């Protein structure tokens, strides 16, 4: 791997955790992020705990029901917005070069679904 210091992020299924983190940061709520992602709130909480352990710093502070991003959480969120935007642009470019015969069609917001399949 070119960037050996990044290996820990690939070892623990972190991409899914990063997507969960992005939803939590946007909603400022584990519950609302879980609802958006069709995950139970305890699952969201566990994923955020594992992500914080992987990164090695707390990502959220909590006082009662109020939740806020730590400095590390703010940095991660800003970086994720850029990374997810680049992934969306990549998906757009790949959709334009995929043969139509694959049975996939481009839909809104980077979402790709099987044509004729269940939604």
C-alpha positions in Angstrom: 0.0 0.0 0.0 1.3 3.4 -1.0 0.2 5.1 2.2 1.0 2.5 5.0 -0.2 4.9 7.7 -3.7 4.7 6.3 -3.9 0.9 6.5 -5.9 1.1 9.8 -8.7 2.8 8.0 -9.1 -0.1 5.6 -8.8 -2.9 8.2 -12.1 -2.3 10.1 -14.8 -1.6 7.4 -14.3 2.1 8.0 -16.0 3.4 4.8 -19.4 2.4 6.2 -18.4 3.9 9.6 -17.5 7.1 7.7 -20.8 7.2 6.0 -22.6 6.8 9.3 -20.4 9.5 10.8 -21.3 11.9 8.0 -25.0 11.4 8.6 -24.6 11.8 12.4 -22.6 15.0 11.9 -25.2 16.4 9.4 -28.2 15.6 11.6 -26.4 16.2 15.0 -28.3 13.1 16.1 -27.5 9.4 16.3 -31.2 8.6 16.2 -32.0 10.7 13.1 -28.8 9.4 11.3 -30.0 5.8 12.1 -33.4 6.6 10.7 -31.9 7.9 7.5 -29.6 4.9 7.1 -32.2 2.3 8.3 -30.0 1.5 11.3 -31.0 1.1 14.9 -29.6 3.9 17.2 -27.5 1.4 19.2 -25.9 0.3 15.9 -25.0 3.9 15.0 -23.6 4.4 18.5 -21.4 1.3 18.2 -20.2 2.3 14.8 -19.2 5.7 16.0 -17.4 4.2 19.0 -15.4 1.9 16.7 -14.6 4.8 14.4 -13.3 6.9 17.3 -11.2 3.9 18.5 -9.8 3.5 15.0 -8.9 7.1 14.6 -7.7 7.4 18.2 -9.6 10.6 19.3 -13.1 11.4 20.4 -15.3 12.7 17.5 -18.3 13.9 19.6 -19.0 15.6 22.9 -22.3 15.1 24.6 -24.0 17.1 27.3 -27.4 15.7 28.1 -29.2 15.4 24.8 -27.0 18.0 23.1 -24.3 16.6 20.8 -21.4 18.5 19.1 -18.4 17.6 17.0 -15.0 17.8 18.6 -12.2 19.6 16.8 -11.2 16.2 15.4 -14.8 15.5 14.4 -15.0 18.9 12.6 -11.8 18.1 10.7 -13.1 14.6 9.8 -16.4 16.0 8.6 -14.8 18.6 6.4 -12.5 16.0 4.8 -15.4 13.6 4.3 -17.5 16.1 2.5 -14.6 16.5 0.0 -14.0 12.7 -0.2 -17.7 11.9 -0.8 -18.0 14.7 -3.4 -15.0 13.2 -5.2 -16.6 9.7 -5.0 -19.8 11.1 -6.4 -17.9 12.7 -9.3 -16.1 9.4 -9.9 -19.4 7.6 -10.0 -20.7 10.1 -12.6 -17.7 9.6 -14.8 -17.9 5.8 -14.5 -21.6 5.9 -15.4 -20.8 7.8 -18.6 -18.3 5.1 -19.7 -20.2 1.9 -18.5 -21.8 0.1 -21.4 -25.6 0.4 -21.3 -25.8 -3.4 -21.6 -24.8 -3.8 -17.9 -28.4 -3.1 -16.9 -27.5 -0.2 -14.7 -28.9 3.3 -15.1 -27.8 6.6 -13.6 -30.3 8.1 -11.1 -30.1 11.1 -8.9 -27.4 11.8 -6.3 -25.0 9.1 -7.4 -27.6 6.4 -6.7 -27.3 3.4 -9.1 -30.0 0.8 -9.2 -30.6 -2.3 -11.3 -33.1 -1.5 -14.1 -36.2 -3.6 -13.6 -35.1 -4.6 -10.1 -36.9 -3.8 -6.9 -36.4 -0.4 -5.3 
